[in-house]
Amino acid sequence: MELRTLRAFVEVVRQGGFSAAAKALNATQPTISKAVKQIEDELGVAVLDRIGHRSEITAAGEIVYRRALAMLALRDDLMAELDELRGLKRGVLRLGLPPVGSSLLFAPLFAIYRKRYPGIDIRLIEQGSKRLEELLATGEVELAASLLPVSEDLDWQDVRREPLMALLPDGHAGAGRDTIDLVSLKASPFILFETGFALNQVILDACGRHGFAPKVAARSAQIDFIIELVAAGLGVAFLPRLIAEQRTTSPVHRILLDEPGTDWRMALAWRRGSFLSPAARAWLALAREAKGEAPPI
């Protein structure tokens, strides 16, 4: 049963006849008559008792009329909710962010997004980039920030590109240099992030290109703890310049890493070919705005 036929029947009852209903719906009288006949044929009952030029609603018609009003109201509510989604008055943004860099890159965006779209519910998951890619694949998050390169199954939008800095303890042979490469750090133990952090692979791949695997002294998911381990002389670590320069309280040396192919490139990723909600598209637009980019044509 189609909603348009129910609306025609409801209007006949409201207006008291076919001609008035046709006028109210901007339709022809035969169209309205056909719609009511279609309902009667489908239900197998008469909904109107036609007496001359008048039409009286039957007992079955009363039931159909009451139910039709409810169904049409639900349809109107549905369209209103969809309009609110399109207008970003409501909705859900399922967003995944990694611990490294999110406070600097995305915290300011949260404040702007919340102010612009107070009706959007932001559901945040914090994991390493690799785990976030898995959550994208299963649909548990709609957008995720991840280091490039990402899986071929994902589309992405660039957010920020930063060189890496090596963090060295006092007394290290390279502490006084302006730049340093990985070969010069080959003999030093490395302090890496926990498994699942994409930055680890960037460093390990670069070491592999030089033909060595570093000795790993420790792993942690906490940036401040890693810096303190460096300060205590346990080894060397690596952070994006953006983050390293924000943490200057610990007595460690921050040296620009002169190593091709190790730039920290953060992007927002989503499943290729997937439908992006208005809330997700608004987040991407805000990220482009913050980066100073024009929206795509």
Disulfide bonds with the S-S distance in Angstrom:
none
